[in-house]
C-alpha cells in the first residue's frame, strides 16, 4: 500500500512553488473562507449594535482568509493518506507529494502567525479566545477518525469567529454570542453534510466517519432540519433586536436558497450535492446582508 501511494505521488508533475502553495490553501476556491466570514461579520454587527468600524471589519476579513488557508494546510497534512483514495481529493498538493508535509506545515504556521498578528491589534480577550479557536482548528481533522458526526466539531471551528467578534467589540463574550454560535453550528452541519454526501462512497471504503454516513437515508432530512434550526435561531435574535422588514427579507432569501438546495440534494447525486455545498456562501451572505440592512434602517 505504501509503495503504491509513493508511486502515485511521484508521478505528479512539478509546478512552481507559488502555484502549489495557492492550490494548497484553495486560493481559487473562496467559498470556504466566505462560509467563515459571513457569520463572523454578522456577529460584529450584533455585538456593536450596527457598524463596528473599519478596523474590526478589516481584522476579521483578513483574519478569516488567513486562518481558513492555514486550516487547509493542517487538514491536508492530517488527511494525506486518506485523500489519496477519494476521487475529489486525490490530487491535492500534499497528497500527491507536490508539497511536502514539512512545507505545508510551514506555510500553515506562517499564515496562522499572520492572523495572530491581526488579533494582537484588538484586545486581550480576543487574543485569549484566539488560542481556543486555534485548538479547535487543530482538533477537527482528527475528529473524522473517531466521531460519528465530526461536522459538529467543524461547526464549532467555523463558528468561532462569533464569540471572537463579541470579544473584539466589548472585551467579553455575551450569552448572545453562544446562542448565535449554536444556531450557526447547524448551518455548518447542513452544508458540510452536503459536502460529505459527495464523498460518501469513498469514505465508506476507507473507514472515514461523516454525518452523511451516520444519518444514512435520513441525510437529506437532517440537512433540511439543520437549515430550519439555523434560520430560526438567527431570525429570533434579529426579532428581539428589532431589525425589521429588511432583515426578514434577508432571512426569506436564505430560506428560499435552502429550499433550492433540497432540490439539488434530494437525488443524492455527486454533482447536485457539491453544487449545493459550493453555493452555501450565498445563503450566508443573505443572512449577513439582512443583519446589516436591518441595523441601517431600523
N, C-alpha and C positions, 0 to 999 in steps of 0.2 A: 504494500500500500504506500509506504513512504517513498519507495523508488518511483512509483507511478506519479505521485504528486510532484516529486522533484523534476521528473522528465517533462511534465506538463508546464511547470514554471519555467524551465529552461528554454522552452520553445517559444516564449513570448518575445517579440521583437522589442529592442530598447528604444526609448524615446528620450527627448530632452528631460532633464530633471524637473524643470518648472512645469512642463506639461503633465508629468507623472504626479507631481505634488498637487496640482489643481484637480486632477482626477481623483486623487486620494481624498481630498476634502469636499468632493462633489460640487465644485465651483459652478459647473454648468447645470446644476440641478438645485435651484434656490428654494424649491418647495419645502425642504427640510427646515431651513432656518426661518422661513416665513411661518411655519406651524408653531415655532417657538416664539416668534416675535409678536404676533397679534395679541395673544392673551397677556403678555408682559406689558405691552404698551397700554392695553385697555386697563390693566391694573394700576398703571401710573396715573391714568385719568381718574379712576375711582379714588385712589389714595390722595390725590391732590385736589379733588373736587373740581376738576377741569384741567386746563392747560398746565402741565408740570414744569415747563421751561425747557429751553433748548439743550442745556447741559445734560439733564437726565435723559431726554429723548436720544441724544447722541450716544451717551454711555450705553443705553440699553440696546439700541440698534446695532452699534458696532460690537458690543459685548456678545450679543446673541449670535451674530455671524461668526465671531471668533470661537466661541465655545461650541457651537454646533460643528464647526470644522474640526476642532480638537476632538470632539466626541467621535467623529467619523474615523479618525486615526486610531483611537483606542478600540473602537468596535471592530475595525478591520483586522487589527492585530489579534484580538481575542478570538475572532471567528475565522481566521485564515484557512484552517484546515476544513472546517465545515463548509465555508463558502465555495470551496472547490467543487462540491457535489451539488450545488444549486445552480440551475441554469442562469438565473438573473445575476448572480454574483461571482461566477467563476473567473471572470477576467478583471476583478478588482486588483489594483496595483500590488497590494501586499500578498494577496492570494496567488497571483501569477508569478510573484518573485521579482517584479519590476522595481518595487520599492522594498527594501529590507525592513525587518522588524525594528531594528535599531533606528533606522532613518525615519520610519513612520512615528515612532515614539518621540524622536527628537522634534519633528515637525509639530506633533500634538502638544508637546511641552512648551514649545515656543509660542504657539497660539494661545494656550491657556495662560501663560505668563503675561502676554499682551492684554488679554481680557482682565487679568488681575490688576494690571496697571490702570485700567479704566476704573475698576471698582475702587481703587485707592483714592480716586478723586471725589468719592461720595462721602460716606461717614463710617464710623466704627461698626455700627450694627450691620450695615450692608457687607462690609468686609468679613465679618464673622459668619454671616449667613452664606457667603460665597464658598466657604470651606465645606459646608453641608451640601451645597449644590454640586461641588466637585466630587464629593464622596459618592453621591447617588449616580453621577455620570460614570464613575469607575466601576460601580457595582453592577449596573444594568447589563452589560454584555454577558456576564456570568449567570445572571438570573435565568437566562434561557435554558440553562442546563438543569435547573432544579425546580423552578416554579411552574405550575400548570398554566398560569396566566402571567407571564413575565411582563406583559403590556402594562400591568398595574405599576410596576417599578418604573417603566418608561414614562407612565403618566405622571409620576412624581417628578422625574427628571425634567420632563418637558413643561412642567407647570411651576418649576421653582423660581422662575422669573417673577411670579406673582408676589410671594412674600418678600422677595428682594426689592421689588418696586415699592412696596409699602415701607420697608425699612429705609430705602433711599429717600423717600419723601419726608417721613416723620421721625425716623430713628427708632421705630418699633414696628412690630408686626401685629396689626389689629386682627381680631377674630374674623372680620370680613374677608381678610386675605385667605384664610384657611377655607372658608366657605367657597370662595371663587376657585381656589385650588382643587377642592373636592369636585366641583362641577366640571372644571376643565379636564380633570383626570378621565372623566367619562368620554369627553371628546377624543382624547388620545386613544382610549380603549377602542372607540369606534373606528378611527382611521387606521390605527395600526393593526386591528383585526382584518380590515380590508387588505392591508399590505400583506399580512400573514396568509390570507386566503390565496394569494398569488403563488406562494411557495409551498403550499400545504403538502403536495405530493412528495416534493424533495425533502421537506422537513420530516415527514413520516419515515422516510428511508434512512435518514441519518440519526434519528432519535432526538431531534430538537423539539423542545416544548414550546407551543404557541397557543394563544387564545383560539385561533381558528381550529386547531386540532381539539382542544379541550371542549369548546362549545359544540363541535360536531355539526349535526343537522340543524342546530339552533343558532348557527353563526350569524345568519342574516338578521334574525330576530334580535340577537344580542347587540348587533351593530345599531339597529334602529332604536332599540330601547336606550342605548348609551347616548345617542344623539338627543333623544327626548329629555333625558335627565340633565345633560349639559345645558341645553337651551332653557329648560325650565328653571334651573338654578340661576343662570345669568339673567333671565327675564325677571325673576323675583327680586334679585338685587337691584336691577335697574328701576323696577317699580317703586321699591322702598326709597330710592334716591331721587324720585320724581323726574326721571329723564324724559318722559313724554312720548309723543307720537313718532318722532324721527327715530328714537331708539327702538320702538316697537316695529317700525318698518325694517330696521336692520335685522332684528330677530326673525321677522317674517321671511325676509330674503334668505337668511341662513336656513330656515326650516324648509323652504322650497328647494334649496340645494340638497338638503338631506333626503328629501323625497325623491329627487332625481337620482341620488346615489343608490337608493333602493332599486331603482330600475336598472342601474348599471351592475349591481352585485347579485341580484336575485337569481340569475342563471349560473353564478359562481364561475364564470369564465376568467382566465388569467387576465385577458385584455380589459374586461369590464371592471374587475376588482382593482387593477392597477390604475386605471383611469380615475376611478373614484378616489383612490388614495391621493393621487397627484393633484387633484383639483380641490382637495380639502382646504388649502390655504385661502381659497376664495370664500369659503364658509366662515373661516375665522376672521377674514377681513370684513365681512358683512357685519359681524358682531362688533368688532372694533369700531368700524365706521358709525354704527348705531350709537355706541357709547360717546364718541367724540361729538356727533351731531346732537345727541341728547343734552350734553352739557353746554354746548354752544348756544342752543336755542331754548333752553328751559326758562 
